[in-house]
Amino acid sequence: NVTQLKEAVTLANYLLFAYMEHEKSVHVIVVGPKGEHERELRSVLDTAGFRALPIPPELQHEPERVRAELDRRKLELAQQLQHENEDIRACANELREQFEQSRGILIMAEPFVRIDTAARSAGQLSIISGWIPARDIPRIRAALEAALDNPFRIDARSPSSDERPLVPSYMPDNRLMTPFATLVKQYGIPRYGEVDPTAIFALTFILMFGMMFGDVGHGATIALTAWLARSKLKTYTLFVVSIGLSAALFGLLYGSVFGYEHLFEALWIAPLSDPVRMLSLALQWGVAFLVLISLISIYNRIIQGELVRALFDNNGVASALLYLSVLYGLYNYYTDGRFGIAAAVVSAAALLALLVYKLIQTRASPGERLLVALIETFESLTSYASNTLSFLRVAAFSLNHVALAVAVFTLADTMVSLHAHIITVVCGNLFILVLEGAIVTIQALRLEYYEGFSRFYSGDGLEFRPLRLNTGGKA
């Protein structure tokens, strides 16, 4: 170690000074007279693993002289750096205009690179082909007439059956639908010709959120907060404001303000006053939702030329008739004690049609084909049942919202002081707003995606992205 080395060097009539100590090394300076002890010193240092650090020649003179020389060189380098920076700035000023022109050319050329083989030319004739929304044809024709001096021709036609998978779908771009379209895109893009679910999604999502989170105070708070934070929410502002207003509207119908249930009379129904009715209404909502989705599924298949699937496949006419006839029979049984002949006949016919279709579509041995057909037919019926029951969560969360408020006020009533009571109520309402608000949003999305979109929406289409010619970096 350093102490032992210092003692050994001292015995050789030298002094050792240590500095810059590290975990496994240390820098030392050894001072002493030249002479016969140098060999002994070298032996001691070699034993300790000493490595000499050469001193640069320019630092071997008197310190003042060395400092003056270094200051002179530092000044020279600073002046040289200043001259170089001035040359760089002058060169940049000379080239900036050229760079800007090149940038503008590249920006304008980028769309033409994207169209690739869609544009062709021969001599004075140029041809470009692609897809545009049919409603934009008059506008494009007028724009070309205003921009072009030479004659041109526009030929438009509907896509052929082979081209349909390649045709992009036009998604809504208005401010009201943009946030909802973004959520729809999270599931996928509709195929060309499919019903765009954005408007249906917007309406049903807003209604379901309001049903599950009905409270005037909570809804107004959400809407007001979204409006105040509109600079950060941007396109999502209208989305959050709309679900907040929906919650406030249902709060009026439920008679609830920040959890207070008796400040005014409910315009429709207080959830906890008749939970059975709330559950019944949720089931009715689910039935209406699923019937609408089935009709859209049937329409999509007809548009795509899949008439047989529209009639007999899952979520087709036969499935919908089976679903509705079973529901009608169960309603008859509940009210009159009988399933009903009409309901039984339609149910049996629809069930048989589904079974025969599955038998025809299945490619397997006779026994395996029958087994697969029976399982898939049964699954078609049970999926409608499970999807319908999923909508019970709409009523469950409306009841849960009230129950949480009751729990908050029960806890607040145990507080001794008024201040503690108020703090408990405020914190409880904040808890409901944040936690249950997030959960209700997720549940509404789940119902839309898994009970709705999965029945009719392919989600594997291509989004229409218009070709924009840029000038000066602006579209």
C-alpha positions, -999 to +999 in steps of 0.1 A: +000+000+000+010+037-001+022+038+035+046+009+030+058+024-003+064+058+013+085+041+041+106+022+015+112+053-006+122+072+026+149+046+034+164+053-001+166+090+009+137+101-012+103+118-004+070+105-018+038+126-020+005+109-029-026+125-045-056+115-066-062+083-048-085+058-064-098+024-054-070+004-071-044+031-080-028+063-067-008+091-083+025+099-065+054+124-069+089+112-058+114+139-050+151+134-042+187+140-053+203+123-083+230+098-074+238+064-064+204+057-047+185+060-080+189+023-089+176+014-054+147+037-059+139+022-093+139-013-078+115-002-050+091+015-075+092-015-099+082-038-070+052-015-062+041-016-099+050+020-105+044+034-140+061+067-149+039+095-163+059+114-189+058+152-185+052+170-219+083+188-232+065+222-232+058+218-194+095+211-185+104+248-183+098+275-157+061+276-147+057+313-156+072+308-190+050+277-196+019+296-184+026+326-207+031+302-237-002+284-229-021+317-227-006+327-261-017+295-277-051+296-261-057+331-275-045+320-310-070+291-309-098+313-297-092+337-326-089+308-350-122+294-337-139+328-341-127+331-377-139+295-385-174+303-370-176+335-391-167+315-422-194+288-413-221+315-408-212+332-441-213+298-459-246+290-442-261+323-453-250+317-489-264+281-489-296+288-469-315+300-499-304+269-519-313+246-491-348+262-488-353+258-525-342+222-524-365+216-494-394+230-512-387+209-543-385+177-522-417+185-504-436+191-536-420+159-551-430+137-522-466+131-532-455+122-567-432+096-553-461+082-532-483+077-562-456+056-579-471+037-609-505+054-605-492+082-627-480+076-662-471+099-691-462+097-728-453+128-747-478+156-739-503+131-723-504+123-686-527+098-668-532+094-631-556+068-615-567+063-579-596+064-555-616+095-545-649+099-526-677+100-552-691+132-537-658+150-544-659+145-581-676+178-590-653+197-566-622+181-581-635+188-617-640+224-608-606+227-592-589+212-623-608+235-646-596+265-626-559+253-624-553+238-659-552+256-692-550+224-713-580+201-718-585+171-694-609+143-689-622+126-657-635+090-660-651+077-628-665+042-621-675+020-592-649-006-581-652-041-594-657-070-571-620-079-574-610-044-565-632-040-534-607-053-509-582-027-521-606+003-520-600+026-490-628+037-467-635+073-461-636+081-424-655+112-411-633+143-406-657+167-390-649+180-355-679+163-338-670+128-350-632+130-350-627+118-313-652+090-318-636+080-351-603+077-333-618+052-309-633+033-337-599+031-355-585+015-323-606-015-333-599-012-370-609+004-403-641-006-420-639-023-454-652-004-484-690-006-485-693-015-448-714+006-426-691+031-408-700+026-372-687+060-360-721+077-357-737+046-340-707+043-317-709+080-307-747+079-300-747+046-281-715+053-261-727+086-249-761+071-239-745+042-221-720+063-202-749+086-191-770+056-180-741+042-159-728+074-145-760+095-141-755+124-118-760+161-125-730+173-104-706+147-116-716+151-152-714+189-151-680+186-134-667+164-162-681+187-189-668+219-172-633+204-166-631+192-202-640+227-214-615+244-192-588+219-203-597+222-240-562+234-250-548+201-237-576+178-247-578+193-282-600+171-304-611+150-274-628+181-258-662+175-275-660+138-266-655+144-229-680+173-228-706+151-245-703+122-220-704+147-192-736+163-204-751+128-209-743+120-173-758+153-162-790+146-182-794+111-168-787+127-134-818+148-139-838+117-148-824+099-118-827+128-094-791+128-083-767+157-076-732+148-062-748+117-047-777+136-030-808+117-040-835+139-024-827+175-035-854+173-062-878+147-075-864+123-102-878+132-136-879+094-145-867+069-120-843+067-090-822+036-096-822+023-061-860+028-058-867+001-084-836-020-092-856-047-109-869-022-134-834-009-140-822-044-148-852-049-171-845-016-189-808-026-193-819-059-209-843-041-233-814-017-242-792-047-249-818-064-271-824-033-291-786-028-295-780-064-306-809-063-331-795-031-346-761-047-349-775-078-365-793-057-391-761-039-399-743-072-402-769-084-427-767-052-447-729-054-448-730-090-462-756-081-488-735-051-499-704-074-502-724-099-523-726-126-496-763-133-497-761-168-483-741-157-453-765-128-448-793-153-446-779-182-426-745-174-410-740-162-375-756-127-370-776-133-402-813-133-408-818-169-394-798-160-362-818-128-357-851-146-361-840-173-337-830-147-312-862-126-314-885-156-315-869-171-284-872-138-266-908-135-277-915-170-264-898-163-231-919-131-227-950-151-235-940-177-209-933-150-183-966-132-189-990-160-199-973-192-188-970-205-224-941-203-249-965-198-279-970-217-311-958-190-334-926-184-313-919-222-312-924-226-350-902-197-359-875-208-334-875-243-347-874-232-384-845-208-377-826-234-356-830-260-384-819-235-411-788-227-390-780-264-385-784-272-422-762-243-432-735-254-407-737-290-420-732-278-456-703-254-447-684-279-425-658-300-444-653-332-424-665-368-420-703-372-415-700-378-377-676-349-372-696-326-395-727-332-374-709-326-341-693-294-354-727-282-368-745-288-335-718-271-315-717-240-338-755-238-339-756-240-301-729-214-298-748-190-321-778-191-297-757-189-265-737-160-278-768-139-282-778-149-246-745-140-231-742-108-251-777-098-239-768-105-203-737-084-207-758-053-209-770-059-173-738-041-164-755-009-176-780-012-148-754-026-124-732+004-127-761+029-124-770+011-091-733+010-081-730+047-087-758+054-062-745+028-037-711+044-037-726+078-029-747+062-001-715+047+013-697+081+012-726+099+030-728+071+056-691+075+063-695+113+064-724+111+089-700+093+114-678+124+115-680+145+146-673+180+131-689+197+102-655+203+085-647+166+086-682+158+072-676+182+043-641+170+036-654+134+036-682+142+011-658+161-012-631+135-012-657+107-017-672+125-047-637+130-062-630+093-056-663+084-074-655+108-103-620+095-110-623+058-102-658+050-113-656+074-142-627+055-156-643+021-149-676+031-166-657+044-197-639+011-200-671-009-196-689+012-222-660+006-246-661-031-239-698-033-247-692-014-280-662-035-290-671-070-280-709-070-280-712-047-310-682-044-333-673-081-332-707-090-347-705-069-379-673-050-381-643-065-400-618-038-389-593-049-416-600-022-442-578+006-455-582+042-445-586+068-473-556+092-471-560+119-497-529+128-518-520+164-510-497+185-531-475+206-509-461+241-516-436+257-493-441+231-467-478+237-464-505+213-477 
